[in-house]
Amino acid sequence: MEGLPIVDLRSWAVNPLPTSRCSLTSEQLQAALEWDRVLQSDGFAVLLNHGLDESIFETVNTEARCFFDKSMEEKLPFSRGSYGHPDGGYTPVGRETVALSVLAEDKGHKVAQNGPEKPKHDPVESFAFTADPDRFAHPLTGEICNPIPSTGQYFRFMEVMLRRLHRLSAAALGQEDLLFFERFYDESLPENAGKGKNGNALRLAHYPASPDRDVDDASSTEITKENELRYGAHTDYQGFTILRPDKRDWHTVTTSYRGADITCNCGGLEVYFRTLEMWKSVKVDPSLNVLVVNVGDLMQRWTNDRWHSPLHRVVSPANQSTMPVPRQAIVFFSGPLSEVEVSPLSLSQTGSNP
């Protein structure tokens, strides 16, 4: 986990969660102070002792791998066309170019997105759920069916995780009411009637070893080649992003290629540290059950620029002379109700200490 600050969430992985600042323990207050510090500095943190069981991650990864290993003919019926459909679904390789969503210059960074030329399509396929996956409707038949069954349980775990982060964040920002952020997300509250659905979404990303084999559009010629970015530099758009990184990232693995075993380092997530003006890799110890969390653009605005929405990207294997290997990531995005009004917190609400 080189390069990223670590926050121990043990004191917040409790039930019931605290609802007011006056009920916080000294350990919870200390964690809130640390949360505020790292989000001001880097906008990224590795969470330890977050309370989610390791087995669910392995189950989701296994099921996702089974889906992505299917033929294009089997996967395409789950697609709703262009990337970003509000009802989610499958997106083939060659449909997404995330670096177009942000210009590094606009974020105050002197960082090349993907070289001087226009960014290429990202060599990634994905499946997105924009609501409880167990209520996913097949794009063609309308039948309720979840092609990756354990994602329903995982989605609900992530909503519990988000409540912990929201209450931790309210404490970190000096709010007396620790339900402050939740009130902008909860569709069941009477005062939120008519304010739409929240922006929470689960995205399963798969980076094939040979992306050109999985492109459904044979005319596409802009797929990123080996040894280039696998996902362009970008910031996330909404609240928090909760990532379960691929444990193979930046670890030596052995893969078979043309009948021979090849040892290589698997590449993955990198974060841009603005204070250092450099990219640093996120190295995940395979023995640890961790989550990586980052701030999105909305949360940066919401905190009156106190917290930082950082640039990040996915790169190719470190040893670029070897054959690339597949990579997966489980990503949960959070966002408030679509019709709720969010205003930046005043400076008095975001004092120097919570």
Disulfide bonds with the S-S distance in Angstrom:
none
